Amino acid sequence: MTLSRRLALASAAAVAVAVATLSVVAYAMVRNELRNELDDALSQRAAQITTSPTTAARLFQQREFPTTPAPPLGGAAGYAQLVDSTGDRLAEAEQHLPVSPRTFDVAAGRKGSFYEDATVEGIHARILTVPFTPEPGIALQVARPLSEVDDVLARLRLVMLLVAVGGVAIAAALGLAVSRASLAPVRRLTETAEHITETHDLTLRVEADRTDELGRLAASFNTMLGALEESLRAQRQLVADASHELRTPLTSLRTNVELLARGGLGEEERRQAMDDVGAQIAELTTLITDVVELARDGEQRHEVEDVRLDLLVADAVDRARLHSPDVAFREELEESVVAAVPDRLHRAVANVLDNAAKWSPPGGEVDVAVQGGEVSVRDRGPGIDPDDLPHVFERFYRSAAARHRPGSGLGLAIVRQVAESHGGSVAAEPAEGGGTVVRLRIPTKP
């Protein structure tokens, strides 16, 4: 069952409950009002009989009422009967009102007046029993048929039933129409999702021109589609760039392996070919490691923990000195604690240091500082061209000056990924007096 139909049924059920409740209350109020009016008429009739001297004397002397009128139980005028404390009726008539022990008690003066419903020869009636004050030991019973009241209540039940059925039907129809109109954005969202599932076209969007919950849902869905589209685009771009970067070292590696396989090389040529193979394998290993790191797209493979940033940078500087012995690293490290994954943060700092060492001239100096969660690395190389500065942290980006140097163009991209995955940032800017300053910022812990 569709959501719109469920909403229509829910609204119809709610209306049915409301109508049923109101109908029961209204029916009870009308029934009580009609019966109260009838009870008042019986009370007035009893008072008229017992307080009229002529009527009381005649009834007491004759001990009988006129024979039964033409209308059942006297119709609107009612029907009366006298009963003594022994249960004897004091007048013979064609119709007798039922006499109960409670009636004897009223005649004997042990109990007061009371109303009751009874069936007299197939006629539903209302009976009032009161003491007959002109003569002790006698009870007066006055009855009126309930036919008119029952007929009115029967017609009222029929009307209420028709109103209830009609109201529920109208509520269901209106609920279905309103739910379809209200759920139109959800239907479009569903159709778009189904179409995307079939076609894998992430460029589709849902209209989000509403400010209510459905509008926010559509906007969130569009945002999700945009993120998926961007992720897929980045994935395809990564695969394409990685394929391009892998082609050159693989081609060179295959050429050298074929030369070694054919044999006939001199000792020097063979040694040079082996060195080339080793270098190319190392380059491939680094490239594949960097591609895998970027493909994780910031995935946290380990738990975040408190890290002394100054000690981590000091360890990375020690390793950089081993890899670049002709570069002098000067440190100025203040104590700083950050929440990070140590291995990934160490990799990011090492990439920044390697990049600075690569661009430093022989005997050059690299300044490394840590202050308040920021790692700044300043080299004294040729600097970065202003046109290249906005792109240095992009994947596989290599400036014209860097194309003759070793590397894959992924080192600084990994730095940006690590920084953003930790809630930080990275930026590069020209340094005063020449060179470049790279600033890696990680939020500190208090």
RAMO-V82472 format. One record per backbone hydrogen bond with DSSP energy under -1.0 kcal/mol. NH is the residue of the N-H (numbers start at 1). CO is the residue of the C=O. E is the energy in kcal/mol with one decimal. If there is no record, write none. Layout:
nh: (NH	NH)
co: (CO	CO)
e: (E	E)
This chain:
nh: (6	7	8	9	10	11	12	13	14	15	16	17	18	19	20	21	22	23	24	25	26	27	28	29	30	31	32	33	34	35	36	37	38	39	40	41	42	43	44	45	46	47	48	49	50	51	52	56	57	58	59	60	61	62	63	74	75	77	79	81	83	84	85	87	90	103	104	105	106	107	108	110	111	114	116	118	120	123	125	126	127	128	129	130	132	133	135	139	140	141	142	143	144	146	150	151	152	153	154	155	156	157	158	159	160	161	162	163	164	165	166	167	168	169	170	171	172	173	174	175	176	177	178	179	180	181	182	183	187	188	189	190	191	192	193	194	195	196	197	198	199	200	216	217	218	219	220	221	222	223	224	225	226	227	228	229	230	231	232	233	234	235	236	237	238	239	240	241	242	243	244	245	246	247	250	251	252	253	254	255	256	257	258	259	260	261	262	263	270	271	272	273	274	275	276	277	278	279	280	281	282	283	284	285	286	287	288	289	290	291	292	293	294	295	296	297	305	307	309	309	312	313	314	315	316	317	318	319	320	321	322	323	324	327	328	330	332	334	338	340	345	346	347	348	349	350	351	352	353	354	355	356	357	358	359	363	364	366	367	368	369	370	371	374	375	376	377	378	379	388	389	391	394	396	397	405	414	415	416	417	418	419	420	421	422	423	424	425	427	429	431	434	437	438	439	440	441	442	445)
co: (2	3	4	5	6	7	8	9	10	11	12	13	14	15	16	17	18	19	20	21	22	23	24	25	26	27	28	29	30	31	32	33	34	35	36	37	38	39	40	41	42	43	44	45	46	47	48	52	53	54	55	56	57	58	59	71	72	74	143	141	139	88	137	84	82	100	100	101	102	103	104	105	105	129	127	125	123	120	118	144	116	142	114	140	138	131	132	83	130	81	128	79	126	124	146	147	148	149	150	151	152	153	154	155	156	157	158	159	160	161	162	163	164	165	166	167	168	169	170	171	172	173	174	175	176	177	178	179	183	184	185	186	187	188	189	190	191	192	193	194	195	196	212	213	214	215	216	217	218	219	220	221	222	223	224	225	226	227	228	229	230	231	232	233	234	235	236	237	238	239	240	241	242	243	246	247	248	249	250	251	252	253	254	255	256	257	258	259	266	267	268	269	270	271	272	273	274	275	276	277	278	279	280	281	282	283	284	285	286	287	288	289	290	291	292	294	340	338	307	336	308	309	310	311	312	313	314	315	316	317	318	319	320	324	364	366	368	370	307	305	341	342	343	344	345	346	347	348	349	350	351	352	353	354	355	326	361	328	378	330	376	332	374	371	440	369	438	367	436	385	385	388	391	409	394	402	410	411	412	413	414	415	416	417	418	420	419	441	439	437	435	431	429	377	427	375	425	373	337)
e: (-2.0	-2.4	-2.2	-2.7	-2.4	-2.6	-2.5	-2.6	-2.3	-2.5	-2.6	-2.4	-2.4	-3.3	-2.7	-2.5	-2.7	-2.8	-2.5	-2.4	-3.0	-3.0	-2.4	-2.3	-2.6	-2.7	-2.5	-2.3	-2.6	-2.5	-2.4	-2.1	-2.0	-2.7	-2.4	-2.1	-2.4	-2.5	-2.5	-2.3	-2.5	-2.4	-2.4	-2.0	-2.5	-1.9	-1.1	-2.9	-2.8	-2.6	-2.7	-2.6	-2.6	-3.1	-2.1	-1.9	-2.3	-1.3	-2.4	-2.1	-2.5	-2.2	-1.4	-1.9	-2.0	-1.2	-1.3	-1.9	-1.8	-2.3	-2.5	-2.5	-1.1	-1.7	-1.9	-2.3	-2.9	-1.6	-3.3	-2.7	-3.0	-3.0	-2.5	-2.6	-2.8	-1.2	-1.6	-3.6	-3.2	-3.1	-2.7	-3.2	-2.1	-3.4	-2.9	-2.6	-2.5	-2.6	-2.4	-2.5	-2.5	-2.5	-2.1	-2.6	-2.8	-2.4	-2.5	-2.9	-2.7	-2.7	-2.8	-3.0	-2.6	-2.4	-2.7	-2.7	-2.6	-2.3	-3.1	-2.8	-2.3	-2.2	-3.1	-2.7	-2.2	-2.1	-3.0	-2.6	-2.6	-2.6	-2.6	-2.7	-2.7	-2.6	-2.5	-2.7	-2.5	-2.6	-2.3	-1.9	-2.9	-3.0	-2.3	-2.4	-2.5	-2.5	-2.7	-2.4	-2.5	-2.4	-2.5	-2.5	-2.6	-2.4	-2.7	-2.9	-2.6	-2.6	-2.8	-2.6	-2.8	-2.4	-2.7	-2.7	-2.7	-2.4	-2.7	-3.1	-2.8	-2.4	-2.0	-2.7	-2.4	-1.2	-2.0	-2.4	-2.5	-2.7	-2.6	-2.1	-2.3	-2.4	-2.5	-2.2	-2.5	-2.3	-2.0	-1.3	-3.0	-2.4	-2.4	-2.4	-2.3	-2.4	-2.3	-2.3	-2.6	-2.4	-2.7	-2.5	-2.3	-2.5	-2.6	-2.7	-2.4	-2.5	-3.0	-2.5	-2.5	-2.6	-2.6	-2.2	-2.5	-2.5	-1.2	-1.5	-2.4	-3.3	-1.1	-2.4	-2.2	-2.5	-2.0	-2.0	-2.0	-2.5	-2.0	-1.8	-2.1	-2.2	-1.1	-1.7	-2.3	-1.6	-2.8	-2.8	-2.0	-2.1	-2.6	-2.6	-2.4	-2.8	-2.0	-2.0	-2.4	-2.5	-2.1	-1.9	-2.4	-2.7	-2.4	-2.1	-2.6	-2.5	-1.4	-2.4	-2.5	-2.8	-2.3	-3.4	-2.4	-1.9	-2.1	-1.1	-3.2	-2.4	-2.3	-2.6	-2.3	-1.3	-1.5	-1.7	-2.0	-1.0	-1.4	-1.5	-2.1	-1.5	-2.2	-2.1	-2.6	-2.5	-2.7	-2.1	-1.0	-1.5	-3.3	-1.6	-1.7	-2.2	-2.0	-2.0	-3.1	-2.6	-3.0	-3.2	-3.0	-2.8	-2.7)
